[in-house]
Amino acid sequence: MTTILAVNHDVADYETWKQVFDEFHQTDRGLNFYRINRNVENPNNITVVHGFGSVEAAQAFVDNPELAAAMGRAGATSAPRIEIFEETEAKVL
């Protein structure tokens, strides 16, 4: 079963945020995949959907102090909304 971690927050500048995001995600963080989504009305509102193999791996990612530091460097302008889900079904059409 895949554990889904969704993180939503506003950023000052998407390009700056994306550069830090790419640097942070270069090392193995237990991720199976991630998807970056931008709000259609506010492109500086970002939701990243991460896939992990377990709830514990997702929680360890959230609890990593390097994540908060990276979000600060990336120019996050709002507190992140972080939610963990258990994927129950997925279909690619």
N, CA, C and O atoms as a DFTB+ gen file, in Angstrom:
372 C
 N C O
     1  1       0.842      -1.171       0.000
     2  2       0.000       0.000       0.000
     3  2       0.894       1.244       0.000
     4  3       1.891       1.302       0.719
     5  1       0.531       2.217      -0.800
     6  2       1.291       3.456      -0.878
     7  2       0.757       4.461       0.129
     8  3      -0.453       4.628       0.279
     9  1       1.666       5.122       0.811
    10  2       1.307       6.211       1.717
    11  2       1.531       7.514       0.969
    12  3       2.593       7.730       0.385
    13  1       0.533       8.373       0.989
    14  2       0.580       9.649       0.281
    15  2       0.773      10.772       1.291
    16  3       0.060      10.851       2.292
    17  1       1.730      11.628       1.022
    18  2       1.976      12.822       1.816
    19  2       1.692      14.026       0.930
    20  3       2.332      14.198      -0.107
    21  1       0.740      14.856       1.329
    22  2       0.409      16.063       0.577
    23  2       0.853      17.282       1.376
    24  3       0.526      17.418       2.555
    25  1       1.596      18.159       0.725
    26  2       2.100      19.379       1.361
    27  2       1.666      20.559       0.503
    28  3       1.998      20.629      -0.680
    29  1       0.920      21.489       1.103
    30  2       0.454      22.677       0.394
    31  2       0.948      23.916       1.121
    32  3       0.855      24.007       2.345
    33  1       1.474      24.873       0.357
    34  2       1.873      26.161       0.931
    35  2       2.067      27.179      -0.178
    36  3       2.172      26.831      -1.355
    37  1       2.113      28.439       0.219
    38  2       2.403      29.524      -0.716
    39  2       3.902      29.782      -0.732
    40  3       4.594      29.573       0.264
    41  1       4.388      30.238      -1.874
    42  2       5.803      30.580      -2.016
    43  2       5.912      31.972      -2.627
    44  3       5.000      32.433      -3.313
    45  1       7.033      32.632      -2.373
    46  2       7.247      33.977      -2.913
    47  2       7.466      33.941      -4.424
    48  3       6.994      34.815      -5.151
    49  1       8.188      32.916      -4.887
    50  2       8.527      32.819      -6.301
    51  2       8.700      31.342      -6.659
    52  3       9.536      30.651      -6.076
    53  1       7.909      30.865      -7.615
    54  2       7.937      29.438      -7.956
    55  2       9.320      28.984      -8.397
    56  3       9.777      27.929      -7.956
    57  1       9.994      29.731      -9.238
    58  2      11.298      29.301      -9.776
    59  2      12.334      29.137      -8.659
    60  3      13.110      28.181      -8.663
    61  1      12.342      30.069      -7.707
    62  2      13.245      29.956      -6.559
    63  2      12.894      28.722      -5.744
    64  3      13.770      27.942      -5.368
    65  1      11.604      28.552      -5.474
    66  2      11.144      27.387      -4.718
    67  2      11.564      26.095      -5.413
    68  3      12.055      25.171      -4.765
    69  1      11.372      26.029      -6.729
    70  2      11.653      24.799      -7.479
    71  2      13.133      24.443      -7.424
    72  3      13.476      23.264      -7.336
    73  1      14.000      25.418      -7.474
    74  2      15.439      25.155      -7.403
    75  2      15.798      24.501      -6.067
    76  3      16.533      23.514      -6.041
    77  1      15.292      25.037      -4.971
    78  2      15.566      24.451      -3.650
    79  2      14.908      23.083      -3.541
    80  3      15.504      22.157      -2.991
    81  1      13.699      22.939      -4.051
    82  2      13.007      21.648      -4.041
    83  2      13.859      20.584      -4.728
    84  3      14.047      19.491      -4.193
    85  1      14.369      20.905      -5.907
    86  2      15.186      19.936      -6.661
    87  2      16.446      19.562      -5.891
    88  3      16.827      18.392      -5.859
    89  1      17.097      20.544      -5.271
    90  2      18.302      20.257      -4.485
    91  2      17.973      19.359      -3.296
    92  3      18.712      18.417      -3.009
    93  1      16.874      19.641      -2.605
    94  2      16.487      18.868      -1.422
    95  2      16.135      17.435      -1.786
    96  3      16.422      16.511      -1.024
    97  1      15.519      17.245      -2.940
    98  2      15.064      15.912      -3.336
    99  2      16.127      15.114      -4.101
   100  3      15.822      14.030      -4.599
   101  1      17.351      15.608      -4.208
   102  2      18.417      14.857      -4.892
   103  2      18.878      13.654      -4.085
   104  3      19.332      12.665      -4.661
   105  1      18.769      13.719      -2.768
   106  2      19.217      12.605      -1.944
   107  2      18.034      11.693      -1.642
   108  3      16.879      12.114      -1.699
   109  1      18.335      10.454      -1.324
   110  2      17.290       9.473      -1.041
   111  2      16.549       9.863       0.224
   112  3      17.145       9.940       1.299
   113  1      15.295      10.101       0.107
   114  2      14.455      10.471       1.248
   115  2      13.340       9.439       1.437
   116  3      12.356       9.712       2.124
   117  1      13.488       8.266       0.836
   118  2      12.473       7.230       0.964
   119  2      11.289       7.408       0.030
   120  3      10.281       6.713       0.153
   121  1      11.415       8.337      -0.899
   122  2      10.326       8.615      -1.827
   123  2      10.237       7.566      -2.928
   124  3      11.249       7.068      -3.420
   125  1       9.007       7.245      -3.302
   126  2       8.774       6.431      -4.493
   127  2       8.443       7.313      -5.690
   128  3       8.775       6.981      -6.828
   129  1       7.784       8.445      -5.422
   130  2       7.453       9.403      -6.480
   131  2       7.048      10.721      -5.837
   132  3       6.796      10.787      -4.633
   133  1       6.987      11.773      -6.654
   134  2       6.352      13.015      -6.229
   135  2       5.728      13.672      -7.448
   136  3       6.154      13.457      -8.582
   137  1       4.714      14.474      -7.189
   138  2       4.038      15.253      -8.227
   139  2       3.883      16.682      -7.707
   140  3       3.399      16.895      -6.596
   141  1       4.290      17.642      -8.507
   142  2       4.174      19.051      -8.136
   143  2       2.943      19.622      -8.842
   144  3       2.747      19.423     -10.041
   145  1       2.130      20.328      -8.078
   146  2       0.911      20.939      -8.604
   147  2       0.896      22.414      -8.250
   148  3       1.220      22.802      -7.127
   149  1       0.509      23.241      -9.235
   150  2       0.385      24.684      -9.002
   151  2      -1.077      25.085      -9.141
   152  3      -1.774      24.635     -10.051
   153  1      -1.528      25.931      -8.234
   154  2      -2.896      26.417      -8.275
   155  2      -3.104      27.223      -9.554
   156  3      -2.273      28.064      -9.897
   157  1      -4.206      26.974     -10.264
   158  2      -4.438      27.661     -11.538
   159  2      -4.711      29.152     -11.361
   160  3      -4.430      29.933     -12.270
   161  1      -5.247      29.561     -10.227
   162  2      -5.518      30.976      -9.982
   163  2      -4.372      31.680      -9.280
   164  3      -4.253      32.903      -9.361
   165  1      -3.524      30.922      -8.590
   166  2      -2.379      31.479      -7.872
   167  2      -1.194      30.535      -8.074
   168  3      -1.010      29.610      -7.283
   169  1      -0.391      30.748      -9.110
   170  2       0.702      29.818      -9.412
   171  2       1.801      29.758      -8.361
   172  3       2.699      28.922      -8.456
   173  1       1.744      30.625      -7.368
   174  2       2.698      30.545      -6.255
   175  2       2.111      29.791      -5.058
   176  3       2.676      29.810      -3.965
   177  1       0.975      29.130      -5.279
   178  2       0.417      28.202      -4.289
   179  2       0.710      26.797      -4.818
   180  3       0.239      26.404      -5.885
   181  1       1.496      26.057      -4.048
   182  2       2.030      24.774      -4.481
   183  2       1.470      23.653      -3.618
   184  3       1.363      23.787      -2.399
   185  1       1.116      22.552      -4.260
   186  2       0.816      21.316      -3.541
   187  2       1.709      20.238      -4.122
   188  3       1.689      19.984      -5.326
   189  1       2.495      19.605      -3.258
   190  2       3.343      18.488      -3.683
   191  2       2.761      17.218      -3.086
   192  3       2.521      17.133      -1.882
   193  1       2.539      16.238      -3.944
   194  2       2.052      14.938      -3.528
   195  2       3.225      13.974      -3.610
   196  3       3.797      13.769      -4.680
   197  1       3.579      13.385      -2.476
   198  2       4.698      12.449      -2.384
   199  2       4.145      11.045      -2.156
   200  3       3.118      10.886      -1.497
   201  1       4.811      10.035      -2.688
   202  2       4.444       8.653      -2.414
   203  2       5.547       7.949      -1.649
   204  3       6.714       8.003      -2.038
   205  1       5.180       7.285      -0.556
   206  2       6.118       6.551       0.290
   207  2       5.637       5.114       0.464
   208  3       4.475       4.807       0.197
   209  1       6.514       4.255       0.904
   210  2       6.181       2.860       1.133
   211  2       5.508       2.598       2.461
   212  3       4.965       1.515       2.676
   213  1       5.532       3.575       3.359
   214  2       4.926       3.376       4.683
   215  2       4.607       4.716       5.324
   216  3       5.157       5.754       4.954
   217  1       3.703       4.667       6.296
   218  2       3.378       5.860       7.082
   219  2       4.619       6.339       7.816
   220  3       4.861       7.542       7.917
   221  1       5.408       5.397       8.329
   222  2       6.612       5.753       9.083
   223  2       7.608       6.529       8.215
   224  3       8.226       7.487       8.680
   225  1       7.757       6.118       6.974
   226  2       8.671       6.825       6.065
   227  2       8.163       8.231       5.774
   228  3       8.947       9.179       5.733
   229  1       6.858       8.369       5.572
   230  2       6.279       9.691       5.329
   231  2       6.444      10.588       6.554
   232  3       6.783      11.764       6.422
   233  1       6.207      10.042       7.730
   234  2       6.329      10.825       8.953
   235  2       7.778      11.228       9.205
   236  3       8.043      12.336       9.672
   237  1       8.713      10.335       8.897
   238  2      10.132      10.670       9.052
   239  2      10.515      11.816       8.123
   240  3      11.313      12.673       8.501
   241  1       9.959      11.842       6.919
   242  2      10.199      12.930       5.975
   243  2       9.709      14.247       6.560
   244  3      10.417      15.253       6.518
   245  1       8.492      14.238       7.108
   246  2       7.897      15.442       7.701
   247  2       8.698      15.908       8.908
   248  3       8.896      17.108       9.099
   249  1       9.157      14.965       9.721
   250  2       9.862      15.294      10.964
   251  2      11.321      15.706      10.751
   252  3      11.963      16.183      11.687
   253  1      11.845      15.534       9.560
   254  2      13.239      15.861       9.272
   255  2      13.436      17.380       9.374
   256  3      12.791      18.124       8.636
   257  1      14.307      17.854      10.264
   258  2      14.510      19.301      10.406
   259  2      15.054      19.951       9.134
   260  3      14.916      21.160       8.952
   261  1      15.659      19.176       8.269
   262  2      16.152      19.717       6.998
   263  2      14.996      20.170       6.106
   264  3      15.163      21.078       5.292
   265  1      13.830      19.548       6.254
   266  2      12.672      19.948       5.446
   267  2      12.257      21.375       5.784
   268  3      12.069      22.192       4.883
   269  1      12.113      21.683       7.060
   270  2      11.729      23.043       7.463
   271  2      12.763      24.061       7.006
   272  3      12.407      25.149       6.553
   273  1      14.041      23.715       7.123
   274  2      15.107      24.624       6.676
   275  2      15.020      24.854       5.170
   276  3      15.176      25.982       4.702
   277  1      14.771      23.790       4.413
   278  2      14.664      23.911       2.954
   279  2      13.460      24.771       2.578
   280  3      13.542      25.582       1.656
   281  1      12.352      24.601       3.278
   282  2      11.174      25.412       2.977
   283  2      11.456      26.894       3.228
   284  3      10.987      27.754       2.482
   285  1      12.213      27.184       4.266
   286  2      12.597      28.565       4.527
   287  2      13.475      29.132       3.426
   288  3      13.260      30.254       2.968
   289  1      14.474      28.346       2.998
   290  2      15.359      28.786       1.905
   291  2      14.595      28.949       0.593
   292  3      14.949      29.781      -0.243
   293  1      13.555      28.153       0.423
   294  2      12.798      28.168      -0.830
   295  2      11.819      29.332      -0.913
   296  3      11.246      29.589      -1.971
   297  1      11.626      30.032       0.194
   298  2      10.752      31.195       0.175
   299  2       9.295      30.886       0.461
   300  3       8.405      31.575      -0.039
   301  1       9.037      29.854       1.263
   302  2       7.651      29.579       1.668
   303  2       7.121      30.785       2.439
   304  3       7.791      31.292       3.340
   305  1       5.925      31.242       2.087
   306  2       5.359      32.426       2.715
   307  2       4.151      32.109       3.590
   308  3       3.550      33.007       4.180
   309  1       3.802      30.830       3.669
   310  2       2.716      30.409       4.561
   311  2       3.134      29.121       5.245
   312  3       3.991      28.384       4.756
   313  1       2.519      28.870       6.372
   314  2       2.767      27.593       7.052
   315  2       2.240      26.468       6.164
   316  3       1.179      26.603       5.556
   317  1       2.969      25.372       6.087
   318  2       2.500      24.286       5.225
   319  2       1.298      23.567       5.820
   320  3       1.195      23.386       7.033
   321  1       0.407      23.167       4.951
   322  2      -0.665      22.246       5.337
   323  2      -0.161      20.865       4.935
   324  3       0.053      20.602       3.751
   325  1       0.029      19.988       5.907
   326  2       0.607      18.673       5.666
   327  2      -0.403      17.614       6.082
   328  3      -0.909      17.631       7.204
   329  1      -0.692      16.688       5.163
   330  2      -1.618      15.603       5.443
   331  2      -1.039      14.293       4.917
   332  3      -0.382      14.261       3.877
   333  1      -1.293      13.223       5.651
   334  2      -0.832      11.887       5.240
   335  2      -2.064      11.029       4.993
   336  3      -2.987      10.989       5.807
   337  1      -2.060      10.343       3.855
   338  2      -3.178       9.507       3.434
   339  2      -2.684       8.106       3.103
   340  3      -1.504       7.906       2.816
   341  1      -3.578       7.160       3.145
   342  2      -3.301       5.829       2.640
   343  2      -4.032       5.704       1.315
   344  3      -5.255       5.828       1.255
   345  1      -3.274       5.458       0.253
   346  2      -3.881       5.323      -1.062
   347  2      -4.735       4.068      -1.103
   348  3      -4.269       2.982      -0.756
   349  1      -5.970       4.212      -1.522
   350  2      -6.851       3.053      -1.597
   351  2      -7.111       2.597      -3.028
   352  3      -7.502       1.453      -3.260
   353  1      -6.893       3.493      -3.985
   354  2      -7.061       3.114      -5.383
   355  2      -6.355       4.126      -6.264
   356  3      -6.342       5.320      -5.968
   357  1      -5.769       3.643      -7.345
   358  2      -5.138       4.530      -8.329
   359  2      -5.346       3.929      -9.706
   360  3      -5.290       2.711      -9.880
   361  1      -5.584       4.781     -10.669
   362  2      -5.788       4.318     -12.049
   363  2      -5.272       5.392     -12.986
   364  3      -5.624       6.564     -12.852
   365  1      -4.456       5.002     -13.913
   366  2      -3.971       5.926     -14.932
   367  2      -4.765       5.634     -16.203
   368  3      -4.796       4.501     -16.684
   369  1      -5.394       6.652     -16.728
   370  2      -6.222       6.484     -17.928
   371  2      -5.505       6.951     -19.158
   372  3      -6.056       6.882     -20.257
